[in-house]
Amino acid sequence: MKKEKTRKQLIEAAKLLFIRKGFDNTTMSDIATESGLCRRTLYSYYESKIDVYQAVVSNEMSKVLERLKLVAALDMPIQQKIMELIYAHFKVLKEVIDNNGTLKSSFFRNIWYLEHFRKDFDEQEKLILQSVIMEGKSMGVFHVGNVKRAADVINYCMRGFEVPYISGRLWRGNTKEEIKQDTQKMVFGALGCVDKF
């Protein structure tokens, strides 16, 4: 229990520093000072600033996953549920990135660098998508041969739209309703489901 409390204290201190000073300008000594703990304690949890950064990113991504799990558990028509899950992905991810300066700058500066840190998040999100797709398949609404592959395709598509969505470029020349309709066509097409909810 004490270890988890110390870990949270270090992550929160690092997050605040990364927002305030940026990743490059934050040192391990800064993190120890901000947390009120000694450097030796910090190094007993994390070997480097990169490790601390990964912990901060993982902590924020776990918040996104929790929100997605809540959406997946909602009682609603399955077509609506899959769309709500996709919309929640973008909305919550944007909130997390907008509220964390270091994540936002890293996200746009080097998205491939961030890919390494979000690997576990993507795998967990694919499992959530698989469960919703399987639910729709068992109801006879989604007509896919391979649930895992369908979840992978949808996940890869969502990842491809993250930068344009978060930067606001996705809406240029399009209304939200047009984007919504096009997204539904793409998703329902991938799931073998042409009926709208």
N, C-alpha and C positions, 0 to 999 in steps of 0.2 A: 504494500500500500504506500509506504513512504517512498519507494523507488519510483512508482508511477507519479506521485505528487511532484517529486523532484524533476522528473522527465518533463512533465507539463509546465513546470516553472521555467525550465530552460527553453522549451519550445516557444512559450509565450514571450519571453524576453528576446529571443532571437527574432521572432516575428515582428515585434515592435521596432527593433533596431533595423531590420531589413526594410521596413516601411519608411522609417525616418531617415536612415543613412544610405540605404541601398546595400545590396549584397557585397559589392566590391569594396565598399568603405567600412564594412563591419569586420571587426577582428574577434578572435576567440576570447581575448581579454575583455573586449566590450561586452560580449554575451555573458561572461562570468560576472562582471560588475553589475550589469543590468538585472541579472537574476538574483543578485545578492548572495551568490555562492562563490566558492573559490574555483580557480582554474583547474585544480586537480579533480574536483568533483565533475566539472564539465567534461574533462578529458576521460573520466571513467565511464561516461555515457556516450560520448562522441569523439571519434579520433580526429576529425577535421571539420572545418566550416562547411564543406560540401555535405558531410554527414548530417550536420545540424540543419542545413537547408533542405535536404531530403526529408528529414523528420517534419519540418514545417510544412512542406508541400504535401506530404502524406497525411498530416493532421487535417489540412484544409480539404483535401480530396475525400477524406473519410466523412466529412460533413456533407459533401455532395452526394456520396453513396447513400448515406442515411436518408436524405430527402428522396432519392430515387426509389429506395425500398418502400418508403411510405406511399409513393404514387403507385408502385406496382401492386400494393396490397389493397388499393381502393376498390370499392364495389361499383363498377360502372361497365357499360358495354365495352367489349374487348377492343374494338376499333378505336374508341375514344381513349382507352387506357394506353394503347401503344403510342398514340399521338401525344397524350399528356406526358408520357415518359420522355419522349423526344424533346418536347418543349421545356420540360423541367431540366433536362440535361443542359440546354443552352442558358436558360434563365439562371439556374443556380451556379453554373460555372462562371458566368459573367459576373454575378454578385461576388463570388469568391475572389475572382481576379481583380475586379474593380476595388474591392476593399483591402487588397494586399498589394501595396505598391511594388514590392520586389517581384511578386508573381506576374504582375501586369507587364513590367518592363522586360522580364525574362521571357514571358509568353510571346511578345512581339519581336524581341531582339533575337532570340534563338529558340524557336519552338522545338527543334530537333533535340536540343540539349534537355529540354523539359520532358521529352518523350521517355527518356531513361527513367525519370522519377515517377512517371504516371503509369508505368507498366502494370502494376498491381491494380490500380484504379480501373484501367481499361478491361482487364480480365474480369474483375468483379462486376463491372457494368455489363459486359457481355453475358454473364450468368443471369443477371436480372432480365435482360432482353430475352434470353432463351426461355426463362420461366414464363414470361408473358406470351411469347410466340407459341410455346408449347400449350399454354392454356387456350389460346385461340385455335390452335390446330385440333386439340381434343374436342373443341366445341363445333368443329367443322366450318369455322369462319376463315381461318388462314389455311392456305393450301400450299405448303412447302414440303419438299422432299427431305431436306436436311435442316433441322432447326438451328444447329450450331452455325452452319454456313450462312443462313439467313440473318442470324444475330451479328455475325462478323461483318457482313455486307452493310447492314444498317449502322453498325458502330463505326466502320471506316468512312461511310458517307457523313455521319455526324461530325467526325473529327475533321473531315475536309472542309466543313462549313464553319468551324469554330472561329478561325481568324477573321473571315469576312463578317461574321455575326457580331463578334465582340468589338471589332473596330467600327462597326456601323456601316460597312460597305455593302452588306447584303441587301439593305433596304433601298439603296440608290436606284431610282428609276422603277421601283416596285412598291406596291402597297403591301402591308402586312397580310391582307387577305389573299393577295395573289401568291405571296410566298407560302402561306398556309395551304392553299389549294394545290400548288405544285408539289409541296412536301408530301401531302396526303397521297397524291397520284403516284409519286415515287415509292413511298413506303408500302402502300397497298398493292402496288404492282409487284414489288419484291416479295410480298407475302401471298400473292395469288388471290387477292381480295379486292374486287373493284367496287363493292358496295360502300357507300358513304354512311357514316353514322348520323 
